[in-house]
Amino acid sequence: MNVAVSTALSGISAANERLRASASNIANLATTNQSRPSVEPTNVDKVPEREINPANEVVEQQSAAYAFVANLKVLQTQINTTGALLDIKA
């Protein structure tokens, strides 16, 4: 598999995990003594838990959505480039 494709897919997976963690935090706001699990994009291990702040969660979700779209654009560009190269070689 091409390195650019692998990197884009890894970024998409990380953005998806960040969005999932943030959505879970928002869903659990009503729960008492709920700590905030989160995921670092460079390290899939959980970071220290913090208090849930709805404003931070909305920002996290927007950030994850932008990262998801950016990685999709990288993937699309790589696929288009590979297609163009195959057309030239064929």
Backbone as CSV, one residue per row, in Angstrom:
resi,resn,N_x,N_y,N_z,CA_x,CA_y,CA_z,C_x,C_y,C_z
1,MET,0.851,-1.176,0.000,0.000,0.000,0.000,0.894,1.235,0.000
2,ASN,0.488,2.242,-0.719,1.229,3.485,-0.825,1.272,4.192,0.526
3,VAL,2.395,4.844,0.834,2.562,5.514,2.120,1.548,6.641,2.282
4,ALA,1.298,7.420,1.224,0.344,8.534,1.317,-1.065,8.016,1.604
5,VAL,-1.443,6.907,0.972,-2.766,6.326,1.211,-2.852,5.807,2.642
6,SER,-1.798,5.142,3.094,-1.781,4.615,4.451,-1.857,5.738,5.486
7,THR,-1.138,6.828,5.242,-1.157,7.966,6.154,-2.535,8.607,6.199
8,ALA,-3.157,8.775,5.041,-4.495,9.367,4.984,-5.510,8.493,5.711
9,LEU,-5.429,7.196,5.512,-6.364,6.286,6.177,-6.154,6.287,7.691
10,SER,-4.909,6.404,8.120,-4.612,6.485,9.546,-5.181,7.779,10.138
11,GLY,-5.050,8.880,9.397,-5.605,10.153,9.855,-7.118,10.122,9.935
12,ILE,-7.762,9.468,8.966,-9.220,9.326,8.977,-9.648,8.519,10.195
13,SER,-8.929,7.455,10.477,-9.245,6.621,11.637,-9.079,7.400,12.941
14,ALA,-8.004,8.194,13.051,-7.773,8.984,14.263,-8.859,10.043,14.445
15,ALA,-9.250,10.706,13.358,-10.311,11.719,13.446,-11.631,11.074,13.853
16,ASN,-11.895,9.888,13.319,-13.111,9.166,13.673,-13.122,8.812,15.165
17,GLU,-11.990,8.398,15.688,-11.901,8.038,17.110,-12.066,9.268,18.003
18,ARG,-11.492,10.406,17.585,-11.671,11.650,18.346,-13.136,12.066,18.376
19,LEU,-13.805,11.954,17.239,-15.218,12.317,17.167,-16.060,11.381,18.026
20,ARG,-15.737,10.092,18.011,-16.467,9.119,18.819,-16.306,9.409,20.305
21,ALA,-15.089,9.711,20.736,-14.830,9.999,22.151,-15.565,11.263,22.592
22,SER,-15.556,12.281,21.743,-16.239,13.524,22.084,-17.752,13.339,22.133
23,ALA,-18.301,12.591,21.190,-19.745,12.324,21.193,-20.142,11.534,22.439
24,SER,-19.298,10.616,22.849,-19.558,9.853,24.065,-19.554,10.765,25.280
25,ASN,-18.637,11.719,25.305,-18.581,12.672,26.418,-19.851,13.504,26.493
26,ILE,-20.338,13.969,25.364,-21.566,14.774,25.348,-22.753,13.915,25.778
27,ALA,-22.802,12.674,25.336,-23.905,11.790,25.696,-23.922,11.506,27.196
28,ASN,-22.762,11.541,27.822,-22.660,11.222,29.249,-22.621,12.449,30.151
29,LEU,-22.978,13.619,29.644,-22.942,14.838,30.458,-23.847,14.753,31.678
30,ALA,-24.984,14.101,31.558,-25.942,14.034,32.660,-25.476,13.106,33.779
31,THR,-24.531,12.245,33.491,-24.032,11.307,34.489,-23.178,12.036,35.510
32,THR,-23.411,11.786,36.770,-22.623,12.439,37.810,-21.238,11.814,37.885
33,ASN,-20.278,12.626,38.256,-18.880,12.194,38.391,-18.335,11.566,37.112
34,GLN,-18.781,12.067,35.993,-18.295,11.551,34.716,-16.982,12.246,34.363
35,SER,-15.941,11.466,34.128,-14.669,12.047,33.726,-14.595,12.071,32.201
36,ARG,-13.704,12.865,31.673,-13.624,13.113,30.236,-12.525,12.278,29.597
37,PRO,-12.876,11.138,28.975,-11.853,10.432,28.206,-11.636,11.148,26.885
38,SER,-10.410,11.192,26.428,-10.120,11.798,25.136,-9.001,11.020,24.475
39,VAL,-8.780,11.322,23.214,-7.782,10.600,22.442,-6.853,11.610,21.798
40,GLU,-5.563,11.397,21.932,-4.583,12.238,21.264,-4.389,11.714,19.849
41,PRO,-4.355,12.597,18.828,-4.189,12.146,17.459,-2.861,11.435,17.211
42,THR,-1.786,11.832,17.904,-0.491,11.215,17.679,-0.280,9.968,18.528
43,ASN,-1.129,9.775,19.524,-0.983,8.640,20.416,-2.377,8.134,20.757
44,VAL,-2.671,6.899,20.400,-4.013,6.372,20.586,-4.323,6.077,22.047
45,ASP,-3.289,6.100,22.906,-3.528,5.894,24.333,-4.360,7.043,24.881
46,LYS,-5.120,6.763,25.906,-5.959,7.799,26.511,-5.094,8.771,27.311
47,VAL,-5.451,10.042,27.215,-4.755,11.070,27.987,-5.430,11.187,29.347
48,PRO,-4.817,11.883,30.292,-5.456,12.007,31.621,-6.875,12.562,31.501
49,GLU,-7.754,12.036,32.332,-9.162,12.425,32.263,-9.373,13.789,32.888
50,ARG,-10.291,14.572,32.276,-10.608,15.914,32.747,-12.111,16.064,32.869
51,GLU,-12.503,17.183,33.466,-13.927,17.473,33.588,-14.521,17.768,32.212
52,ILE,-15.751,17.338,31.984,-16.406,17.535,30.693,-16.918,18.966,30.591
53,ASN,-16.545,19.645,29.509,-17.007,20.996,29.225,-17.664,20.952,27.842
54,PRO,-18.972,21.219,27.741,-19.654,21.112,26.452,-19.025,21.972,25.355
55,ALA,-18.552,23.156,25.698,-17.929,24.023,24.690,-16.660,23.379,24.131
56,ASN,-15.857,22.778,24.997,-14.643,22.088,24.540,-14.987,20.901,23.642
57,GLU,-16.061,20.221,23.976,-16.460,19.059,23.180,-16.913,19.474,21.778
58,VAL,-17.615,20.602,21.681,-18.043,21.087,20.364,-16.814,21.458,19.528
59,VAL,-15.849,22.117,20.151,-14.615,22.471,19.449,-13.876,21.208,19.015
60,GLU,-13.819,20.222,19.884,-13.155,18.952,19.556,-13.836,18.263,18.377
61,GLN,-15.163,18.288,18.359,-15.892,17.663,17.256,-15.638,18.395,15.946
62,GLN,-15.625,19.724,15.982,-15.331,20.500,14.769,-13.911,20.217,14.289
63,SER,-12.969,20.172,15.207,-11.584,19.887,14.861,-11.444,18.498,14.238
64,ALA,-12.119,17.526,14.816,-12.075,16.164,14.273,-12.717,16.115,12.881
65,ALA,-13.804,16.859,12.695,-14.464,16.885,11.382,-13.545,17.503,10.336
66,TYR,-12.843,18.595,10.682,-11.904,19.222,9.743,-10.747,18.277,9.420
67,ALA,-10.244,17.589,10.419,-9.164,16.629,10.186,-9.638,15.491,9.287
68,PHE,-10.871,15.044,9.491,-11.443,13.980,8.670,-11.513,14.419,7.212
69,VAL,-12.049,15.621,6.973,-12.187,16.142,5.605,-10.808,16.347,4.970
70,ALA,-9.855,16.871,5.733,-8.512,17.094,5.200,-7.868,15.776,4.775
71,ASN,-8.029,14.751,5.574,-7.458,13.454,5.217,-8.178,12.835,4.027
72,LEU,-9.483,13.078,3.907,-10.202,12.611,2.723,-9.687,13.296,1.464
73,LYS,-9.367,14.588,1.554,-8.816,15.325,0.414,-7.450,14.766,0.021
74,VAL,-6.624,14.437,1.017,-5.323,13.832,0.733,-5.512,12.504,0.025
75,LEU,-6.438,11.701,0.513,-6.717,10.406,-0.106,-7.224,10.579,-1.533
76,GLN,-8.139,11.529,-1.743,-8.676,11.781,-3.076,-7.569,12.247,-4.033
77,THR,-6.708,13.128,-3.580,-5.605,13.605,-4.408,-4.668,12.461,-4.776
78,GLN,-4.363,11.606,-3.828,-3.484,10.472,-4.096,-4.098,9.522,-5.121
79,ILE,-5.395,9.272,-4.997,-6.071,8.377,-5.948,-6.093,9.003,-7.340
80,ASN,-6.358,10.313,-7.407,-6.358,11.000,-8.703,-4.974,10.992,-9.341
81,THR,-3.940,11.214,-8.522,-2.566,11.201,-9.030,-2.190,9.823,-9.548
82,THR,-2.545,8.794,-8.801,-2.257,7.428,-9.244,-2.998,7.117,-10.542
83,GLY,-4.236,7.550,-10.653,-4.998,7.358,-11.880,-4.375,8.069,-13.054
84,ALA,-3.897,9.296,-12.844,-3.253,10.050,-13.914,-1.950,9.362,-14.349
85,LEU,-1.199,8.877,-13.383,0.040,8.167,-13.730,-0.234,6.893,-14.506
86,LEU,-1.294,6.188,-14.132,-1.648,4.972,-14.870,-2.108,5.302,-16.279
87,ASP,-2.803,6.430,-16.470,-3.226,6.841,-17.789,-2.026,7.189,-18.671
88,ILE,-1.006,7.814,-18.082,0.185,8.168,-18.841,0.943,6.918,-19.247
89,LYS,1.072,5.972,-18.344,1.804,4.737,-18.620,1.069,3.819,-19.580
90,ALA,-0.256,3.887,-19.624,-1.037,2.950,-20.435,-1.027,3.293,-21.884
